[in-house]
Amino acid sequence: MFEEPYRWMEAVSTRHSYVQEKLKMGQPVLSVPFDEGVLIMGFAPQPGKIFEIYDRIALGGVGHPADVERLRMTLLEMAHLEGFNRSAQDVTLARLLQFGVAPALKQNFEEIQRAPYIIRLLLIELDGEGKPNFFRINYDGHWETFKKGTVIAGSEKVMDWIQNEIQKIPFETYTLEKALEETCRLWVESKKQEDEENKDSPGTLKEAFDQWYLEGAMLLGKLDRRAIYRTLTKEEIEKLKSSVG
């Protein structure tokens, strides 16, 4: 196969198409700053999209649950090993991605005898000064950084639309309640960008709350102690549900 490079390139192109087709139904996970830290949220038919990785690091995933879990465990193990061998302050997403996950994903994707990962990951961290950093990594190992927030979704069209909208909104000045309302609004409006095969998913917030789960978590930076991760409480979700209903 390597004697005929065009066949390898054709195989890689086919893998891109295969993974993108499998990801199409993945619902958006958004992460934005707010006045006390960083919010990450998304709706899904079942929970299991948002996780804590380390003291200042959280993860959102779209794709096959088994692949999301495998990458979550990989990041978890790498972060704790890095913290043990160096220090907690040395555990950064840039290092975890550049020297760990990204090369592994790229190698896996280009070895066409192996099944590719069906995932997109969103990663966020608060640095030592409490400032947020946002990262997005693709199934082929390509990763990007963002300053004002980011999103992952199964549809690239939806993902690009939400990303552009995020850049226009001053989320860093919002309270948690306001940031939640605004991300929910973006989630609903992004439904207009979906292809026809996704039209049977909830199209309004009321339908989403009735049929699916809202997962949400925060990294809180403005504390006397280290930044902490916490999930949305039932009371916060109910308040949000009543305010947007």
C-alpha positions, -999 to 999 in steps of 0.1 A, spaced: 0 0 0 28 24 8 42 17 -27 11 34 -40 7 66 -20 -26 76 -38 -42 45 -23 -32 55 12 -45 91 6 -78 77 -7 -81 54 23 -75 84 47 -100 105 28 -125 76 32 -118 75 69 -126 112 72 -159 107 55 -167 77 76 -160 95 110 -178 127 99 -209 106 90 -208 88 123 -205 121 142 -234 139 124 -259 133 152 -237 145 180 -252 174 199 -233 206 207 -213 210 239 -205 247 246 -179 262 269 -177 299 277 -163 322 304 -184 339 329 -177 364 357 -166 337 382 -150 311 360 -158 289 331 -191 271 321 -194 240 301 -229 227 291 -249 206 266 -281 186 261 -280 149 252 -304 118 252 -282 104 280 -257 119 304 -220 113 299 -207 143 279 -189 164 306 -162 153 330 -135 166 354 -99 157 344 -77 174 370 -78 203 395 -82 230 369 -92 210 338 -125 197 324 -136 178 293 -166 177 270 -170 150 244 -191 143 213 -190 109 196 -190 72 205 -193 69 243 -166 42 244 -141 64 225 -149 94 247 -144 72 278 -111 59 264 -97 93 257 -110 106 291 -91 78 309 -60 85 288 -61 122 298 -68 114 334 -38 91 337 -15 115 318 -25 144 340 -20 125 373 13 111 361 25 146 351 14 160 384 32 132 403 64 134 383 65 172 382 39 192 401 3 201 398 12 235 384 30 217 355 -2 199 344 -14 220 314 -36 211 285 -10 223 260 14 197 273 -12 170 275 -23 176 240 10 183 223 30 155 238 2 129 245 -32 128 231 -28 146 197 1 124 185 -17 93 196 -49 103 177 -30 113 146 -11 79 146 -43 60 151 -61 78 123 -33 74 98 -29 36 105 -57 26 82 -58 -10 95 -71 3 128 -105 15 136 -105 53 140 -117 71 171 -152 86 166 -148 117 187 -144 154 191 -132 168 224 -135 201 241 -111 208 269 -109 238 292 -85 249 319 -80 278 343 -44 289 345 -26 299 377 -41 334 374 -77 321 370 -78 329 333 -95 304 310 -80 286 281 -102 267 256 -91 238 234 -107 217 207 -93 185 193 -105 164 164 -105 127 158 -74 130 136 -53 147 163 -57 183 150 -62 207 178 -70 244 182 -70 270 210 -95 297 217 -97 326 241 -134 336 243 -149 301 244 -156 273 220 -179 245 210 -179 210 196 -207 193 176 -212 165 153 -220 188 124 -192 211 113 -217 236 100 -234 239 134 -200 240 151 -188 268 129 -220 288 134 -219 286 172 -182 294 173 -188 326 153 -217 336 176 -196 330 207 -170 355 195 -196 382 194 -209 379 229 -192 393 261 -197 361 281 -169 371 305 -191 399 319 -221 376 325 -232 359 357 -236 322 356 -274 325 352 -270 349 323 -243 327 307 -266 296 309 -295 314 293 -273 327 265 -257 293 258 -292 277 258 -303 304 233 -273 295 210 -281 258 213 -317 264 201 -308 288 173 -281 263 161 -309 238 153 -317 259 123 -283 250 109 -288 213 111 -292 190 82 -325 173 75 -315 139 92 -312 157 125 -346 174 124 -362 148 146 -341 159 176 -357 184 201 -360 218 184 -370 240 214 -357 243 249 -389 230 263 -386 198 242 -350 195 251 -357 197 289 -386 173 285 -368 147 264 -331 150 271 -307 157 300 -290 190 305 -254 185 317 -235 214 330 -204 221 351 -181 249 361 -145 256 369 -146 283 395 -116 305 396 -123 334 420 -119 315 452 -94 317 480 -84 281 474 -75 264 442 -99 264 412 -126 238 417 -150 219 395 -186 215 403 -217 204 384 -249 224 380 -273 218 409 -309 206 405 -320 240 417 -300 258 391 -313 236 363 -349 241 375 -345 279 377 -330 278 342 -359 257 329 -385 280 344 -367 311 330 -365 299 294 -398 280 294 
